């Protein structure tokens, strides 16, 4: 859902975005194969390069096909918290403004779907 939203924001707002994505590791995370550690979660930080607005999300690592729902506000996480748990210090544009949950950029999913179908030459 977030990937579709980001695509919609970039296309419908006609503005450039930068996205930081990473895995979250911690004590108790399982390992597979030759000791490869499986992260317990993932994060995504989205930056609107034009407006300098930023927003962050943290998602649990779930088994395939687990539906986490469509309400992205459930997963919104303050950027400072993401940096702390990920042990990463990101640099953001000077004057960056962190959006509050629910204040993300608008997206019209119906229009996005129709534009994609038109580009692919498909109809209903």
C-alpha positions as CSV (number, residue, x, y, z in Angstrom):
1,X,0.0,0.0,0.0
2,X,2.8,2.5,0.8
3,X,4.5,1.8,-2.5
4,X,1.3,2.6,-4.3
5,X,0.9,5.7,-2.3
6,X,4.4,6.9,-3.0
7,X,3.9,6.3,-6.7
8,X,0.6,8.3,-6.5
9,X,2.2,11.2,-4.7
10,X,5.0,11.5,-7.2
11,X,2.8,11.2,-10.2
12,X,-0.2,13.2,-9.1
13,X,1.8,16.0,-7.4
14,X,4.4,15.9,-10.1
15,X,7.1,16.4,-7.5
16,X,10.3,14.5,-6.8
17,X,10.5,12.2,-3.7
18,X,13.5,10.6,-2.0
19,X,12.9,7.3,-0.1
20,X,15.1,5.7,2.6
21,X,14.3,2.1,3.3
22,X,15.9,-0.3,5.8
23,X,15.6,-3.4,7.8
24,X,15.3,-3.5,11.6
25,X,17.3,-6.0,13.6
26,X,17.4,-6.9,17.2
27,X,18.0,-9.5,19.8
28,X,15.9,-12.6,19.2
29,X,15.6,-12.2,15.5
30,X,15.7,-15.6,13.8
31,X,18.3,-16.7,11.4
32,X,18.1,-18.9,8.4
33,X,20.5,-20.8,6.1
34,X,24.1,-20.0,6.9
35,X,23.3,-17.7,9.8
36,X,21.5,-15.0,7.8
37,X,19.5,-12.9,10.3
38,X,15.8,-12.3,9.4
39,X,14.8,-8.7,10.4
40,X,11.8,-8.2,12.6
41,X,10.7,-5.1,10.7
42,X,11.3,-2.6,8.0
43,X,11.1,1.1,7.8
44,X,10.5,3.7,5.1
45,X,11.2,7.4,5.3
46,X,9.6,9.5,2.5
47,X,10.9,13.0,1.6
48,X,9.1,15.4,-0.7
49,X,12.1,17.1,-2.2
50,X,10.1,20.1,-3.3
51,X,8.2,20.9,-0.1
52,X,10.8,19.4,2.3
53,X,8.0,17.5,4.0
54,X,9.0,14.1,5.5
55,X,7.1,11.2,6.9
56,X,8.2,7.8,8.3
57,X,6.6,4.3,8.7
58,X,7.7,1.1,10.4
59,X,6.2,-2.2,9.4
60,X,6.5,-5.6,11.1
61,X,8.1,-8.4,9.0
62,X,5.3,-10.8,8.5
63,X,4.8,-14.1,6.8
64,X,3.9,-13.8,3.1
65,X,0.3,-12.8,2.3
66,X,-0.5,-11.4,5.7
67,X,-2.8,-8.5,5.2
68,X,-1.7,-5.5,7.3
69,X,-4.6,-3.4,6.1
70,X,-4.8,-0.1,4.2
71,X,-4.5,2.4,7.1
72,X,-1.0,3.6,6.8
73,X,-1.4,5.9,9.9
74,X,-1.2,2.7,12.0
75,X,2.4,2.3,11.0
76,X,3.4,6.0,11.1
77,X,6.5,6.4,13.3
78,X,8.4,9.6,14.3
79,X,11.6,10.0,12.3
80,X,13.6,10.3,15.5
81,X,12.3,6.9,16.7
82,X,13.1,5.3,13.3
83,X,16.7,6.6,13.5
84,X,17.0,5.4,17.1
85,X,15.8,1.8,16.5
86,X,17.6,1.6,13.1
87,X,20.8,3.0,14.6
88,X,21.1,5.3,11.6
89,X,21.4,9.1,11.5
90,X,19.8,10.4,8.3
91,X,20.4,13.9,6.9
92,X,17.3,15.7,5.7
93,X,16.9,18.9,3.7
94,X,17.4,22.1,5.6
95,X,14.1,23.2,7.0
96,X,12.5,19.8,6.7
97,X,9.0,19.5,8.1
98,X,7.8,16.2,9.6
99,X,4.2,15.6,8.8
100,X,1.8,14.4,11.4
101,X,0.1,11.0,10.9
102,X,-2.9,11.4,8.6
103,X,-1.4,14.6,7.0
104,X,0.4,12.8,4.3
105,X,0.2,13.9,0.7
106,X,-3.1,13.3,-1.0
107,X,-3.5,10.5,-3.6
108,X,-6.5,9.6,-5.8
109,X,-6.2,5.8,-6.1
110,X,-9.0,5.6,-8.7
111,X,-7.2,8.1,-10.9
112,X,-3.9,6.4,-10.4
113,X,-5.4,3.0,-11.5
114,X,-7.1,4.5,-14.5
115,X,-3.9,6.3,-15.6
116,X,-1.9,3.0,-15.3
117,X,-4.6,1.2,-17.3
118,X,-4.5,3.9,-20.0
119,X,-0.7,3.8,-20.2
120,X,-0.8,0.0,-20.5
121,X,-3.6,0.1,-23.1
122,X,-6.0,-1.8,-20.9
123,X,-9.6,-1.1,-20.1
124,X,-12.1,-2.5,-17.6
